Structures are given as C-alpha cells and as structure tokens.
Amino acid sequence: MEMRRREFFGKALVGTAGIVVGGTLARAAETAPPPAPAAKDPYAFVPLGKTKLACSRVGIGLGMRGGGRASNQVRLGREGFERLVRHAYDKGVRFFDHADLYGSHGFFPGAMKGIPRDSYTISTKIWWRKGGIPEEERPDADVVVERFRKELGTDYLDIVQLHCVTEETWPADLRKQMEILQALKEKGIIRAHGISCHGLPPLKAAAKEPWVDVVHARINPYAMNMDGPVDQVVPVLREIHDAGKGIIGMKIIGEGRLRNDDERKDESIRFTMGLGTVDAMIVGFEKAEEVDDFETRLRKALKA
C-alpha cells in the first residue's frame, strides 16, 4: 500500500508541490490524472471529481463540536491533538479537514513535523458569516488565505471552501470572494475551491455553479444533521457528481450520534460508499480507537 502511495506522489503530484522561487509560489499548471483507486483499500487515493486533485478515501475532520476557534480535537490540548493526527497519518489517513472556526490550524504543523507536505491533502474553510469567530471583521479571502498558510505552515492549500453556506443565493452574495479565490487558484496558492453546504437550496445551487470545484456535503441514510431528506439529497449529489465536481461526504456517523450504534454505523458506511457519488469521507475522530474502528468497518464494506 505504501509503495502505491510513493508511486502516486512520484508520478502524479511532482508537478503540484509548492515551490518558492524568489518569494513567489510557482507551481505547475497541470497534474497527471490519479491512478484508479484500489477497490478494497480504505486509504486509497481517490480523485475528487475532475479537479485533478486526489485525496485518501478517508479523512479526519478536525471540527467536532466546532465553534469559536475550538473543537473537541483542539480541546484535547496540543499533545493530545498531535497524537491523534499522527495516529491517523500512521494508519493511512492523508486528508485533513480544517476550518477557521475550529482553531485547528495552529496545532497542525506540530503534528506533521518531518512529514513531506506533498504526502497529504489539506482542506480548510473561510468563516464569512457573523459570529462564530472572535473578530467582528471579515477580511477578503486573499487576506484570510494568507493567514491560513502561515498558521498551517504551508506554501499552498489544496482546498479552500466558503464555510456554512445556507442560502440559495450564495453565488451572487459571495461573488467577490469567489473571484478572489479563483485568482488565488490561478496563482497556485490554492488548488481548488468550493463550499461547505448547509441546506438543500444552496446544495442545488452548487450543482449548477461552474465556479465550484468541490462540495462538502452532509450524507448518511438516516438524514441526521443533513441538508434535507435522503431521497432529495441523493439526486442532487448525483447532479453535482455528474457535473464533474468533487464531493466530500461529512456527517457519515451523524455527527457522533451513531458512535455507539454498530449496526447503523456499518449501514451508513455501506450506504455512502454505495452511492457512487461521494469521492471521500471525513469523520470527526476524537480517539485513536475510532480511527481504527472506522477502518475495520470500511474494509468490511469494501469487500462486500
């Protein structure tokens, strides 16, 4: 499995690693298409739609009960956070999902010390709404992304999302920030952009909006903490997928509500993987044992 990852990075990502030349980030414009994912490997690298990005099939979400720049992962303290993230990496997780809202940025570099930057994917999110973070000001996306890069200790960000989009009119309401993020992508400072969706109308709008590269979408078979009824969300995910956009599934474990329900946890994993539209899943693991447990259950689902 590790050899496949090395081959992937050697062939597919060599043109995308951030290179600082004279203080300016310079990166290749094109990336080789990723290899087909290993069908039964929970940590196989999978393509995110037609973005030319790939990430591990399972990622860790660092914002469980997130808000005010804190989350359950951050509340573990620096040592506990770093231990959890390194355990996930050692198991095979190569996708780490942040947000300004979670307060995880500053803890992350210590966890990844000594690990090549091009071996993992970072997604993060801009909090543009009122409340949520201590400051009242909401600087433009270029200012915020520059801060994110410093906090995360990286020259480039793989995915930057507009966080918690709830209105159908978000493409008009947030057009300025969308254009700024597009410019940052053209400069190689970020590799993809999109939204983290909270609501069925904005999810439908994402399917039709050409600017969207990747969508964070809530999905499980029980409509727990989702954007709408399952029978209404699933067709929209199909539309998003068919439009070539990447889909990152979240709330697979119902934001922890299925944590102690083995049968429904298994069913949720099977259901999500069986849709054929969700490229990767992020789970808000809080303990090393939860990482291991999810891997076991996903392996079983992939072999079924």
SENU-60914 format. One record per residue (C-alpha): residue number from 0; x, y, z. Coordinates in Angstrom, 2 decimals, always signed. Example, Ala and Ser with C-alpha at 12.3 -4.5 7.8 and 13.67 -1.06 7.14 Angstrom:
2
+-----+---------+---------+---------+
: seq :      c1 :      c2 :      c3 :
+-----+---------+---------+---------+
:   0 :  +12.30 :   -4.50 :   +7.80 :
:   1 :  +13.67 :   -1.06 :   +7.14 :
+-----+---------+---------+---------+
REM end
This chain:
304
+-----+---------+---------+---------+
: seq :      c1 :      c2 :      c3 :
+-----+---------+---------+---------+
:   0 :   +0.00 :   +0.00 :   +0.00 :
:   1 :   +2.82 :   +2.39 :   +0.93 :
:   2 :   +4.61 :   +1.64 :   -2.35 :
:   3 :   +1.47 :   +2.59 :   -4.29 :
:   4 :   +1.40 :   +5.90 :   -2.45 :
:   5 :   +5.04 :   +6.56 :   -3.30 :
:   6 :   +4.38 :   +5.83 :   -6.95 :
:   7 :   +1.37 :   +8.14 :   -6.90 :
:   8 :   +3.31 :  +11.03 :   -5.45 :
:   9 :   +6.25 :  +10.41 :   -7.74 :
:  10 :   +4.11 :  +10.46 :  -10.88 :
:  11 :   +1.00 :  +12.47 :  -10.10 :
:  12 :   +1.97 :  +15.11 :   -7.59 :
:  13 :   +5.51 :  +16.03 :   -8.54 :
:  14 :   +4.14 :  +18.86 :  -10.68 :
:  15 :   +1.99 :  +20.28 :   -7.92 :
:  16 :   +4.27 :  +20.61 :   -4.92 :
:  17 :   +4.67 :  +24.22 :   -3.86 :
:  18 :   +7.99 :  +25.72 :   -4.94 :
:  19 :   +9.07 :  +29.09 :   -3.63 :
:  20 :  +11.07 :  +30.99 :   -6.22 :
:  21 :  +12.15 :  +34.49 :   -5.34 :
:  22 :   +9.45 :  +34.61 :   -2.66 :
:  23 :   +6.66 :  +33.76 :   -5.14 :
:  24 :   +4.83 :  +30.47 :   -5.22 :
:  25 :   +5.34 :  +28.78 :   -8.59 :
:  26 :   +3.62 :  +25.54 :   -9.41 :
:  27 :   +2.88 :  +23.51 :  -12.49 :
:  28 :   -0.46 :  +24.22 :  -14.11 :
:  29 :   -1.34 :  +20.62 :  -14.88 :
:  30 :   -1.30 :  +17.43 :  -12.86 :
:  31 :   -1.20 :  +13.90 :  -14.16 :
:  32 :   -4.51 :  +12.14 :  -13.59 :
:  33 :   -4.50 :   +9.98 :  -10.46 :
:  34 :   -4.45 :   +6.22 :  -10.76 :
:  35 :   -7.61 :   +4.22 :  -10.28 :
:  36 :   -8.25 :   +3.74 :   -6.56 :
:  37 :   -7.51 :   +0.37 :   -5.01 :
:  38 :  -11.00 :   -1.02 :   -4.67 :
:  39 :  -10.57 :   -2.51 :   -1.21 :
:  40 :   -8.11 :   -0.07 :   +0.37 :
:  41 :   -9.78 :   +2.35 :   +2.84 :
:  42 :   -6.89 :   +4.76 :   +2.40 :
:  43 :   -6.55 :   +4.56 :   -1.37 :
:  44 :   -6.12 :   +7.88 :   -3.13 :
:  45 :   -9.30 :   +8.78 :   -4.96 :
:  46 :   -9.89 :  +11.57 :   -7.49 :
:  47 :  -12.07 :  +14.48 :   -6.43 :
:  48 :  -14.33 :  +14.83 :   -9.44 :
:  49 :  -12.46 :  +16.36 :  -12.37 :
:  50 :  -10.37 :  +18.71 :  -10.24 :
:  51 :   -7.09 :  +16.84 :  -10.88 :
:  52 :   -6.87 :  +16.55 :   -7.11 :
:  53 :   -6.83 :  +13.31 :   -5.20 :
:  54 :   -7.02 :  +12.52 :   -1.50 :
:  55 :   -7.27 :   +9.48 :   +0.72 :
:  56 :  -10.72 :   +7.93 :   +0.70 :
:  57 :  -10.96 :   +8.57 :   +4.47 :
:  58 :  -10.04 :  +11.89 :   +6.05 :
:  59 :  -10.16 :  +13.21 :   +9.56 :
:  60 :  -12.42 :  +16.17 :  +10.29 :
:  61 :  -10.89 :  +18.37 :  +12.97 :
:  62 :  -14.03 :  +20.29 :  +13.89 :
:  63 :  -16.17 :  +18.03 :  +16.04 :
:  64 :  -18.44 :  +20.38 :  +18.00 :
:  65 :  -16.52 :  +23.23 :  +16.43 :
:  66 :  -17.02 :  +26.92 :  +17.05 :
:  67 :  -15.19 :  +29.97 :  +18.35 :
:  68 :  -11.89 :  +28.52 :  +17.15 :
:  69 :  -12.27 :  +25.38 :  +19.24 :
:  70 :  -13.36 :  +21.80 :  +18.66 :
:  71 :  -13.27 :  +18.52 :  +20.53 :
:  72 :   -9.99 :  +17.71 :  +18.80 :
:  73 :   -8.48 :  +21.05 :  +19.79 :
:  74 :   -9.81 :  +20.61 :  +23.33 :
:  75 :   -7.59 :  +17.54 :  +23.63 :
:  76 :   -4.74 :  +20.02 :  +24.02 :
:  77 :   -1.70 :  +20.30 :  +21.79 :
:  78 :   -0.20 :  +16.97 :  +22.82 :
:  79 :   -3.47 :  +15.07 :  +22.50 :
:  80 :   -4.26 :  +16.71 :  +19.15 :
:  81 :   -0.85 :  +15.88 :  +17.74 :
:  82 :   -1.04 :  +12.30 :  +18.96 :
:  83 :   -4.46 :  +11.80 :  +17.32 :
:  84 :   -3.41 :  +13.32 :  +14.00 :
:  85 :   -0.15 :  +11.35 :  +13.86 :
:  86 :   -2.01 :   +8.14 :  +14.63 :
:  87 :   -4.41 :   +8.85 :  +11.77 :
:  88 :   -1.49 :   +9.56 :   +9.43 :
:  89 :   +0.36 :   +6.42 :  +10.51 :
:  90 :   -2.74 :   +4.36 :   +9.79 :
:  91 :   -3.01 :   +5.79 :   +6.26 :
:  92 :   -5.17 :   +8.93 :   +6.52 :
:  93 :   -3.82 :  +11.55 :   +4.13 :
:  94 :   -6.67 :  +14.05 :   +4.18 :
:  95 :   -7.04 :  +16.61 :   +6.98 :
:  96 :  -10.09 :  +18.84 :   +7.11 :
:  97 :   -9.77 :  +22.17 :   +8.94 :
:  98 :  -11.68 :  +25.44 :   +9.23 :
:  99 :  -11.00 :  +28.81 :  +10.78 :
: 100 :  -13.98 :  +28.08 :  +13.02 :
: 101 :  -12.25 :  +25.03 :  +14.54 :
: 102 :   -8.99 :  +26.58 :  +15.75 :
: 103 :   -7.05 :  +23.57 :  +14.43 :
: 104 :   -4.64 :  +25.42 :  +12.13 :
: 105 :   -2.06 :  +26.30 :  +14.77 :
: 106 :   -1.92 :  +22.79 :  +16.23 :
: 107 :   -1.44 :  +21.05 :  +12.90 :
: 108 :   +2.21 :  +21.86 :  +11.98 :
: 109 :   +3.48 :  +20.24 :  +15.16 :
: 110 :   +1.58 :  +17.05 :  +14.37 :
: 111 :   +3.06 :  +16.88 :  +10.86 :
: 112 :   +6.64 :  +17.80 :  +11.71 :
: 113 :   +9.03 :  +15.87 :   +9.48 :
: 114 :   +6.30 :  +14.63 :   +7.12 :
: 115 :   +6.56 :  +15.71 :   +3.46 :
: 116 :   +3.91 :  +18.29 :   +2.60 :
: 117 :   +3.11 :  +16.64 :   -0.71 :
: 118 :   +2.13 :  +13.41 :   +1.06 :
: 119 :   -1.19 :  +14.73 :   +2.37 :
: 120 :   -4.13 :  +16.96 :   +1.47 :
: 121 :   -5.31 :  +19.97 :   +3.46 :
: 122 :   -8.79 :  +21.40 :   +3.16 :
: 123 :   -9.91 :  +24.40 :   +5.16 :
: 124 :  -12.80 :  +26.84 :   +5.23 :
: 125 :  -13.35 :  +30.59 :   +5.45 :
: 126 :  -15.90 :  +31.73 :   +8.02 :
: 127 :  -17.60 :  +34.68 :   +6.31 :
: 128 :  -20.76 :  +34.90 :   +8.42 :
: 129 :  -21.38 :  +36.96 :  +11.57 :
: 130 :  -20.40 :  +35.39 :  +14.88 :
: 131 :  -18.57 :  +32.11 :  +15.05 :
: 132 :  -15.07 :  +33.57 :  +15.47 :
: 133 :  -13.87 :  +36.26 :  +17.89 :
: 134 :  -13.26 :  +39.08 :  +15.40 :
: 135 :  -16.08 :  +41.17 :  +14.02 :
: 136 :  -14.20 :  +42.00 :  +10.83 :
: 137 :  -14.43 :  +39.70 :   +7.81 :
: 138 :  -11.42 :  +40.45 :   +5.60 :
: 139 :  -11.44 :  +39.40 :   +1.96 :
: 140 :  -10.44 :  +35.86 :   +1.05 :
: 141 :   -6.89 :  +36.74 :   -0.03 :
: 142 :   -6.11 :  +38.19 :   +3.41 :
: 143 :   -7.65 :  +35.21 :   +5.16 :
: 144 :   -5.88 :  +32.63 :   +2.98 :
: 145 :   -2.53 :  +34.29 :   +3.66 :
: 146 :   -3.16 :  +33.92 :   +7.39 :
: 147 :   -4.22 :  +30.30 :   +6.90 :
: 148 :   -0.97 :  +29.49 :   +5.10 :
: 149 :   +1.08 :  +30.92 :   +7.94 :
: 150 :   -0.95 :  +29.15 :  +10.61 :
: 151 :   -0.74 :  +25.81 :   +8.81 :
: 152 :   +2.92 :  +26.25 :   +7.89 :
: 153 :   +2.42 :  +25.62 :   +4.17 :
: 154 :   +3.04 :  +27.44 :   +0.90 :
: 155 :   -0.19 :  +26.22 :   -0.66 :
: 156 :   -3.63 :  +24.97 :   +0.36 :
: 157 :   -5.25 :  +22.12 :   -1.50 :
: 158 :   -8.90 :  +23.05 :   -0.95 :
: 159 :  -10.42 :  +26.26 :   +0.40 :
: 160 :  -14.17 :  +26.32 :   +1.00 :
: 161 :  -16.68 :  +29.03 :   +1.85 :
: 162 :  -17.98 :  +27.69 :   +5.14 :
: 163 :  -21.59 :  +27.01 :   +6.12 :
: 164 :  -23.40 :  +28.24 :   +3.01 :
: 165 :  -27.12 :  +28.27 :   +3.77 :
: 166 :  -28.80 :  +30.41 :   +1.11 :
: 167 :  -29.71 :  +29.56 :   -2.48 :
: 168 :  -28.38 :  +32.98 :   -3.50 :
: 169 :  -24.85 :  +32.34 :   -2.26 :
: 170 :  -23.30 :  +32.52 :   -5.77 :
: 171 :  -24.44 :  +36.13 :   -6.05 :
: 172 :  -23.95 :  +37.02 :   -2.39 :
: 173 :  -20.36 :  +35.74 :   -2.24 :
: 174 :  -19.25 :  +36.50 :   -5.79 :
: 175 :  -16.45 :  +38.83 :   -4.74 :
: 176 :  -14.87 :  +36.18 :   -2.51 :
: 177 :  -15.36 :  +33.57 :   -5.21 :
: 178 :  -13.45 :  +35.71 :   -7.70 :
: 179 :  -10.64 :  +36.25 :   -5.21 :
: 180 :  -10.35 :  +32.52 :   -4.60 :
: 181 :  -10.34 :  +31.89 :   -8.34 :
: 182 :   -7.42 :  +34.32 :   -8.70 :
: 183 :   -5.56 :  +32.55 :   -5.90 :
: 184 :   -6.08 :  +29.24 :   -7.68 :
: 185 :   -4.68 :  +30.68 :  -10.90 :
: 186 :   -1.57 :  +31.74 :   -8.94 :
: 187 :   -1.17 :  +28.26 :   -7.45 :
: 188 :   -1.73 :  +29.44 :   -3.89 :
: 189 :   -4.77 :  +27.18 :   -3.61 :
: 190 :   -5.59 :  +24.19 :   -5.78 :
: 191 :   -9.38 :  +24.05 :   -5.59 :
: 192 :  -12.32 :  +25.92 :   -4.10 :
: 193 :  -15.97 :  +25.41 :   -3.34 :
: 194 :  -18.44 :  +25.38 :   -0.47 :
: 195 :  -19.31 :  +23.56 :   +2.70 :
: 196 :  -23.05 :  +23.22 :   +2.32 :
: 197 :  -25.76 :  +23.51 :   +4.98 :
: 198 :  -29.12 :  +23.38 :   +3.26 :
: 199 :  -30.81 :  +21.82 :   +0.23 :
: 200 :  -31.30 :  +25.05 :   -1.80 :
: 201 :  -27.59 :  +26.01 :   -1.63 :
: 202 :  -26.66 :  +22.41 :   -2.45 :
: 203 :  -28.80 :  +22.61 :   -5.60 :
: 204 :  -27.17 :  +25.92 :   -6.48 :
: 205 :  -23.72 :  +24.31 :   -6.12 :
: 206 :  -24.64 :  +21.71 :   -8.72 :
: 207 :  -25.21 :  +24.45 :  -11.31 :
: 208 :  -22.44 :  +26.88 :  -10.35 :
: 209 :  -19.38 :  +26.47 :  -12.64 :
: 210 :  -17.06 :  +28.06 :  -10.06 :
: 211 :  -17.48 :  +25.11 :   -7.67 :
: 212 :  -14.69 :  +22.53 :   -7.76 :
: 213 :  -15.50 :  +20.63 :   -4.57 :
: 214 :  -18.51 :  +20.40 :   -2.24 :
: 215 :  -18.59 :  +19.35 :   +1.40 :
: 216 :  -22.00 :  +17.66 :   +1.68 :
: 217 :  -23.74 :  +16.03 :   +4.63 :
: 218 :  -24.84 :  +12.47 :   +3.93 :
: 219 :  -25.99 :   +9.36 :   +5.79 :
: 220 :  -29.02 :   +7.05 :   +5.38 :
: 221 :  -30.80 :   +8.46 :   +8.43 :
: 222 :  -30.95 :  +12.16 :   +7.47 :
: 223 :  -29.07 :  +13.03 :  +10.66 :
: 224 :  -27.73 :  +16.59 :  +10.55 :
: 225 :  -28.28 :  +16.60 :   +6.79 :
: 226 :  -29.35 :  +19.21 :   +4.25 :
: 227 :  -32.72 :  +17.61 :   +3.63 :
: 228 :  -34.47 :  +14.24 :   +3.30 :
: 229 :  -32.29 :  +11.47 :   +1.92 :
: 230 :  -34.45 :  +10.99 :   -1.17 :
: 231 :  -33.99 :  +14.67 :   -2.04 :
: 232 :  -30.29 :  +14.99 :   -1.21 :
: 233 :  -29.12 :  +11.91 :   -3.11 :
: 234 :  -30.30 :  +13.11 :   -6.58 :
: 235 :  -28.59 :  +16.46 :   -6.02 :
: 236 :  -25.34 :  +14.69 :   -5.15 :
: 237 :  -25.70 :  +12.76 :   -8.40 :
: 238 :  -26.13 :  +16.01 :  -10.30 :
: 239 :  -23.05 :  +17.50 :   -8.62 :
: 240 :  -21.04 :  +14.37 :   -9.36 :
: 241 :  -22.17 :  +14.25 :  -12.98 :
: 242 :  -21.09 :  +17.88 :  -13.37 :
: 243 :  -17.53 :  +16.77 :  -12.58 :
: 244 :  -17.34 :  +18.34 :   -9.13 :
: 245 :  -15.72 :  +16.55 :   -6.22 :
: 246 :  -17.88 :  +15.52 :   -3.27 :
: 247 :  -16.54 :  +15.18 :   +0.25 :
: 248 :  -19.07 :  +13.42 :   +2.46 :
: 249 :  -19.47 :  +14.51 :   +6.07 :
: 250 :  -21.77 :  +13.54 :   +8.95 :
: 251 :  -21.35 :   +9.88 :   +7.98 :
: 252 :  -21.62 :   +8.99 :  +11.67 :
: 253 :  -24.42 :  +11.54 :  +12.17 :
: 254 :  -22.08 :  +13.99 :  +13.93 :
: 255 :  -21.33 :  +11.32 :  +16.50 :
: 256 :  -24.93 :  +10.23 :  +17.06 :
: 257 :  -24.15 :   +6.77 :  +15.63 :
: 258 :  -20.93 :   +6.40 :  +17.60 :
: 259 :  -22.29 :   +3.63 :  +19.83 :
: 260 :  -24.64 :   +2.02 :  +17.31 :
: 261 :  -22.55 :   -0.56 :  +15.48 :
: 262 :  -25.30 :   -1.76 :  +13.14 :
: 263 :  -26.34 :   +1.66 :  +11.91 :
: 264 :  -22.74 :   +2.82 :  +11.72 :
: 265 :  -21.98 :   -0.09 :   +9.36 :
: 266 :  -25.09 :   +0.67 :   +7.32 :
: 267 :  -24.16 :   +4.33 :   +6.98 :
: 268 :  -20.71 :   +3.45 :   +5.66 :
: 269 :  -22.18 :   +0.92 :   +3.20 :
: 270 :  -24.84 :   +3.36 :   +2.09 :
: 271 :  -22.42 :   +6.23 :   +1.48 :
: 272 :  -19.91 :   +4.11 :   -0.39 :
: 273 :  -22.70 :   +2.54 :   -2.45 :
: 274 :  -23.98 :   +5.85 :   -3.80 :
: 275 :  -21.13 :   +6.08 :   -6.30 :
: 276 :  -21.10 :   +9.85 :   -5.98 :
: 277 :  -19.19 :  +10.53 :   -2.74 :
: 278 :  -15.49 :  +10.61 :   -3.51 :
: 279 :  -14.10 :  +10.87 :   +0.02 :
: 280 :  -15.42 :  +10.88 :   +3.57 :
: 281 :  -14.30 :  +12.94 :   +6.54 :
: 282 :  -15.06 :  +11.72 :  +10.04 :
: 283 :  -14.57 :  +13.65 :  +13.26 :
: 284 :  -12.45 :  +11.06 :  +15.03 :
: 285 :  -11.69 :  +12.03 :  +18.61 :
: 286 :   -9.76 :   +8.92 :  +19.66 :
: 287 :   -7.21 :   +6.68 :  +18.01 :
: 288 :   -9.58 :   +3.77 :  +18.61 :
: 289 :  -12.23 :   +5.46 :  +16.48 :
: 290 :   -9.82 :   +5.71 :  +13.55 :
: 291 :   -9.06 :   +2.00 :  +13.85 :
: 292 :  -12.73 :   +1.07 :  +14.23 :
: 293 :  -13.78 :   +3.02 :  +11.14 :
: 294 :  -11.01 :   +1.41 :   +9.10 :
: 295 :  -12.20 :   -2.06 :  +10.10 :
: 296 :  -15.79 :   -1.26 :   +9.19 :
: 297 :  -14.86 :   +0.36 :   +5.88 :
: 298 :  -12.68 :   -2.60 :   +4.91 :
: 299 :  -15.67 :   -4.86 :   +5.53 :
: 300 :  -17.92 :   -2.63 :   +3.43 :
: 301 :  -15.43 :   -2.51 :   +0.55 :
: 302 :  -15.13 :   -6.31 :   +0.49 :
: 303 :  -18.90 :   -6.85 :   +0.46 :
+-----+---------+---------+---------+
REM end
